[in-house]
Amino acid sequence: MAEGIILYTKTGCPYCAAKRRDLTEKKVAFTEINVSERPQVIPELLKLTRGERVVPVIVDGAEVSIAPEGG
């Protein structure tokens, strides 16, 4: 798995776009994983969210933020 911040998103999600823009404006390095384009990572995402199908999800080391501003 990549090091640093990981941002799970899906195509067309306004909350995902807002979080991507926020991280970019703050010049925070992150790896984006779009579950619409990579459905094989959905089981990994569901483990992080305890079964909830919601994005954006931000993973920063051991800290997981699930849809912090909505999703």
Phi and psi in radians as a Rosetta constraint file:
Dihedral C 1 N 2 CA 2 C 2 CIRCULARHARMONIC -1.161 0.35
Dihedral N 2 CA 2 C 2 N 3 CIRCULARHARMONIC 2.632 0.35
Dihedral C 2 N 3 CA 3 C 3 CIRCULARHARMONIC -1.563 0.35
Dihedral N 3 CA 3 C 3 N 4 CIRCULARHARMONIC 2.839 0.35
Dihedral C 3 N 4 CA 4 C 4 CIRCULARHARMONIC 1.511 0.35
Dihedral N 4 CA 4 C 4 N 5 CIRCULARHARMONIC -2.809 0.35
Dihedral C 4 N 5 CA 5 C 5 CIRCULARHARMONIC -1.401 0.35
Dihedral N 5 CA 5 C 5 N 6 CIRCULARHARMONIC 2.355 0.35
Dihedral C 5 N 6 CA 6 C 6 CIRCULARHARMONIC -2.050 0.35
Dihedral N 6 CA 6 C 6 N 7 CIRCULARHARMONIC 2.281 0.35
Dihedral C 6 N 7 CA 7 C 7 CIRCULARHARMONIC -2.004 0.35
Dihedral N 7 CA 7 C 7 N 8 CIRCULARHARMONIC 1.981 0.35
Dihedral C 7 N 8 CA 8 C 8 CIRCULARHARMONIC -1.562 0.35
Dihedral N 8 CA 8 C 8 N 9 CIRCULARHARMONIC 2.257 0.35
Dihedral C 8 N 9 CA 9 C 9 CIRCULARHARMONIC -2.379 0.35
Dihedral N 9 CA 9 C 9 N 10 CIRCULARHARMONIC 3.065 0.35
Dihedral C 9 N 10 CA 10 C 10 CIRCULARHARMONIC -2.454 0.35
Dihedral N 10 CA 10 C 10 N 11 CIRCULARHARMONIC 2.705 0.35
Dihedral C 10 N 11 CA 11 C 11 CIRCULARHARMONIC -1.065 0.35
Dihedral N 11 CA 11 C 11 N 12 CIRCULARHARMONIC 2.330 0.35
Dihedral C 11 N 12 CA 12 C 12 CIRCULARHARMONIC 1.464 0.35
Dihedral N 12 CA 12 C 12 N 13 CIRCULARHARMONIC 0.055 0.35
Dihedral C 12 N 13 CA 13 C 13 CIRCULARHARMONIC -1.494 0.35
Dihedral N 13 CA 13 C 13 N 14 CIRCULARHARMONIC 1.991 0.35
Dihedral C 13 N 14 CA 14 C 14 CIRCULARHARMONIC -1.163 0.35
Dihedral N 14 CA 14 C 14 N 15 CIRCULARHARMONIC -0.542 0.35
Dihedral C 14 N 15 CA 15 C 15 CIRCULARHARMONIC -1.198 0.35
Dihedral N 15 CA 15 C 15 N 16 CIRCULARHARMONIC -0.631 0.35
Dihedral C 15 N 16 CA 16 C 16 CIRCULARHARMONIC -1.162 0.35
Dihedral N 16 CA 16 C 16 N 17 CIRCULARHARMONIC -0.767 0.35
Dihedral C 16 N 17 CA 17 C 17 CIRCULARHARMONIC -1.079 0.35
Dihedral N 17 CA 17 C 17 N 18 CIRCULARHARMONIC -0.711 0.35
Dihedral C 17 N 18 CA 18 C 18 CIRCULARHARMONIC -1.142 0.35
Dihedral N 18 CA 18 C 18 N 19 CIRCULARHARMONIC -0.727 0.35
Dihedral C 18 N 19 CA 19 C 19 CIRCULARHARMONIC -1.202 0.35
Dihedral N 19 CA 19 C 19 N 20 CIRCULARHARMONIC -0.688 0.35
Dihedral C 19 N 20 CA 20 C 20 CIRCULARHARMONIC -1.057 0.35
Dihedral N 20 CA 20 C 20 N 21 CIRCULARHARMONIC -0.804 0.35
Dihedral C 20 N 21 CA 21 C 21 CIRCULARHARMONIC -1.094 0.35
Dihedral N 21 CA 21 C 21 N 22 CIRCULARHARMONIC -0.740 0.35
Dihedral C 21 N 22 CA 22 C 22 CIRCULARHARMONIC -1.062 0.35
Dihedral N 22 CA 22 C 22 N 23 CIRCULARHARMONIC -0.842 0.35
Dihedral C 22 N 23 CA 23 C 23 CIRCULARHARMONIC -1.121 0.35
Dihedral N 23 CA 23 C 23 N 24 CIRCULARHARMONIC -0.703 0.35
Dihedral C 23 N 24 CA 24 C 24 CIRCULARHARMONIC -1.135 0.35
Dihedral N 24 CA 24 C 24 N 25 CIRCULARHARMONIC -0.780 0.35
Dihedral C 24 N 25 CA 25 C 25 CIRCULARHARMONIC -1.097 0.35
Dihedral N 25 CA 25 C 25 N 26 CIRCULARHARMONIC -0.589 0.35
Dihedral C 25 N 26 CA 26 C 26 CIRCULARHARMONIC -1.453 0.35
Dihedral N 26 CA 26 C 26 N 27 CIRCULARHARMONIC 0.023 0.35
Dihedral C 26 N 27 CA 27 C 27 CIRCULARHARMONIC 0.999 0.35
Dihedral N 27 CA 27 C 27 N 28 CIRCULARHARMONIC 0.680 0.35
Dihedral C 27 N 28 CA 28 C 28 CIRCULARHARMONIC -1.580 0.35
Dihedral N 28 CA 28 C 28 N 29 CIRCULARHARMONIC 2.201 0.35
Dihedral C 28 N 29 CA 29 C 29 CIRCULARHARMONIC -1.301 0.35
Dihedral N 29 CA 29 C 29 N 30 CIRCULARHARMONIC 2.329 0.35
Dihedral C 29 N 30 CA 30 C 30 CIRCULARHARMONIC -2.641 0.35
Dihedral N 30 CA 30 C 30 N 31 CIRCULARHARMONIC 2.779 0.35
Dihedral C 30 N 31 CA 31 C 31 CIRCULARHARMONIC -1.898 0.35
Dihedral N 31 CA 31 C 31 N 32 CIRCULARHARMONIC 2.196 0.35
Dihedral C 31 N 32 CA 32 C 32 CIRCULARHARMONIC -1.723 0.35
Dihedral N 32 CA 32 C 32 N 33 CIRCULARHARMONIC 2.316 0.35
Dihedral C 32 N 33 CA 33 C 33 CIRCULARHARMONIC -2.097 0.35
Dihedral N 33 CA 33 C 33 N 34 CIRCULARHARMONIC 1.944 0.35
Dihedral C 33 N 34 CA 34 C 34 CIRCULARHARMONIC -1.584 0.35
Dihedral N 34 CA 34 C 34 N 35 CIRCULARHARMONIC 1.938 0.35
Dihedral C 34 N 35 CA 35 C 35 CIRCULARHARMONIC -1.239 0.35
Dihedral N 35 CA 35 C 35 N 36 CIRCULARHARMONIC -0.311 0.35
Dihedral C 35 N 36 CA 36 C 36 CIRCULARHARMONIC -1.206 0.35
Dihedral N 36 CA 36 C 36 N 37 CIRCULARHARMONIC -0.626 0.35
Dihedral C 36 N 37 CA 37 C 37 CIRCULARHARMONIC -1.570 0.35
Dihedral N 37 CA 37 C 37 N 38 CIRCULARHARMONIC -0.385 0.35
Dihedral C 37 N 38 CA 38 C 38 CIRCULARHARMONIC -2.275 0.35
Dihedral N 38 CA 38 C 38 N 39 CIRCULARHARMONIC 1.187 0.35
Dihedral C 38 N 39 CA 39 C 39 CIRCULARHARMONIC -1.055 0.35
Dihedral N 39 CA 39 C 39 N 40 CIRCULARHARMONIC -0.310 0.35
Dihedral C 39 N 40 CA 40 C 40 CIRCULARHARMONIC -1.151 0.35
Dihedral N 40 CA 40 C 40 N 41 CIRCULARHARMONIC -0.276 0.35
Dihedral C 40 N 41 CA 41 C 41 CIRCULARHARMONIC -1.588 0.35
Dihedral N 41 CA 41 C 41 N 42 CIRCULARHARMONIC -0.039 0.35
Dihedral C 41 N 42 CA 42 C 42 CIRCULARHARMONIC -1.002 0.35
Dihedral N 42 CA 42 C 42 N 43 CIRCULARHARMONIC -0.748 0.35
Dihedral C 42 N 43 CA 43 C 43 CIRCULARHARMONIC -1.020 0.35
Dihedral N 43 CA 43 C 43 N 44 CIRCULARHARMONIC -0.665 0.35
Dihedral C 43 N 44 CA 44 C 44 CIRCULARHARMONIC -1.098 0.35
Dihedral N 44 CA 44 C 44 N 45 CIRCULARHARMONIC -0.764 0.35
Dihedral C 44 N 45 CA 45 C 45 CIRCULARHARMONIC -1.106 0.35
Dihedral N 45 CA 45 C 45 N 46 CIRCULARHARMONIC -0.739 0.35
Dihedral C 45 N 46 CA 46 C 46 CIRCULARHARMONIC -1.121 0.35
Dihedral N 46 CA 46 C 46 N 47 CIRCULARHARMONIC -0.556 0.35
Dihedral C 46 N 47 CA 47 C 47 CIRCULARHARMONIC -1.135 0.35
Dihedral N 47 CA 47 C 47 N 48 CIRCULARHARMONIC -0.732 0.35
Dihedral C 47 N 48 CA 48 C 48 CIRCULARHARMONIC -1.160 0.35
Dihedral N 48 CA 48 C 48 N 49 CIRCULARHARMONIC -0.605 0.35
Dihedral C 48 N 49 CA 49 C 49 CIRCULARHARMONIC -1.736 0.35
Dihedral N 49 CA 49 C 49 N 50 CIRCULARHARMONIC 0.143 0.35
Dihedral C 49 N 50 CA 50 C 50 CIRCULARHARMONIC 0.965 0.35
Dihedral N 50 CA 50 C 50 N 51 CIRCULARHARMONIC 0.749 0.35
Dihedral C 50 N 51 CA 51 C 51 CIRCULARHARMONIC 1.629 0.35
Dihedral N 51 CA 51 C 51 N 52 CIRCULARHARMONIC -0.078 0.35
Dihedral C 51 N 52 CA 52 C 52 CIRCULARHARMONIC -1.441 0.35
Dihedral N 52 CA 52 C 52 N 53 CIRCULARHARMONIC 2.363 0.35
Dihedral C 52 N 53 CA 53 C 53 CIRCULARHARMONIC -1.640 0.35
Dihedral N 53 CA 53 C 53 N 54 CIRCULARHARMONIC 1.419 0.35
Dihedral C 53 N 54 CA 54 C 54 CIRCULARHARMONIC -2.466 0.35
Dihedral N 54 CA 54 C 54 N 55 CIRCULARHARMONIC 2.508 0.35
Dihedral C 54 N 55 CA 55 C 55 CIRCULARHARMONIC -2.402 0.35
Dihedral N 55 CA 55 C 55 N 56 CIRCULARHARMONIC 2.791 0.35
Dihedral C 55 N 56 CA 56 C 56 CIRCULARHARMONIC -1.346 0.35
Dihedral N 56 CA 56 C 56 N 57 CIRCULARHARMONIC 2.681 0.35
Dihedral C 56 N 57 CA 57 C 57 CIRCULARHARMONIC -2.204 0.35
Dihedral N 57 CA 57 C 57 N 58 CIRCULARHARMONIC 2.260 0.35
Dihedral C 57 N 58 CA 58 C 58 CIRCULARHARMONIC -1.971 0.35
Dihedral N 58 CA 58 C 58 N 59 CIRCULARHARMONIC 2.211 0.35
Dihedral C 58 N 59 CA 59 C 59 CIRCULARHARMONIC -1.995 0.35
Dihedral N 59 CA 59 C 59 N 60 CIRCULARHARMONIC 2.082 0.35
Dihedral C 59 N 60 CA 60 C 60 CIRCULARHARMONIC -2.217 0.35
Dihedral N 60 CA 60 C 60 N 61 CIRCULARHARMONIC 1.622 0.35
Dihedral C 60 N 61 CA 61 C 61 CIRCULARHARMONIC 1.149 0.35
Dihedral N 61 CA 61 C 61 N 62 CIRCULARHARMONIC -2.128 0.35
Dihedral C 61 N 62 CA 62 C 62 CIRCULARHARMONIC -1.554 0.35
Dihedral N 62 CA 62 C 62 N 63 CIRCULARHARMONIC -0.105 0.35
Dihedral C 62 N 63 CA 63 C 63 CIRCULARHARMONIC -1.602 0.35
Dihedral N 63 CA 63 C 63 N 64 CIRCULARHARMONIC 2.241 0.35
Dihedral C 63 N 64 CA 64 C 64 CIRCULARHARMONIC -2.084 0.35
Dihedral N 64 CA 64 C 64 N 65 CIRCULARHARMONIC 2.159 0.35
Dihedral C 64 N 65 CA 65 C 65 CIRCULARHARMONIC -1.937 0.35
Dihedral N 65 CA 65 C 65 N 66 CIRCULARHARMONIC 2.080 0.35
Dihedral C 65 N 66 CA 66 C 66 CIRCULARHARMONIC -1.779 0.35
Dihedral N 66 CA 66 C 66 N 67 CIRCULARHARMONIC 1.984 0.35
Dihedral C 66 N 67 CA 67 C 67 CIRCULARHARMONIC 0.767 0.35
Dihedral N 67 CA 67 C 67 N 68 CIRCULARHARMONIC 1.074 0.35
Dihedral C 67 N 68 CA 68 C 68 CIRCULARHARMONIC -1.037 0.35
Dihedral N 68 CA 68 C 68 N 69 CIRCULARHARMONIC -0.555 0.35
Dihedral C 68 N 69 CA 69 C 69 CIRCULARHARMONIC -2.009 0.35
Dihedral N 69 CA 69 C 69 N 70 CIRCULARHARMONIC 0.334 0.35
Dihedral C 69 N 70 CA 70 C 70 CIRCULARHARMONIC 1.942 0.35
Dihedral N 70 CA 70 C 70 N 71 CIRCULARHARMONIC 2.838 0.35
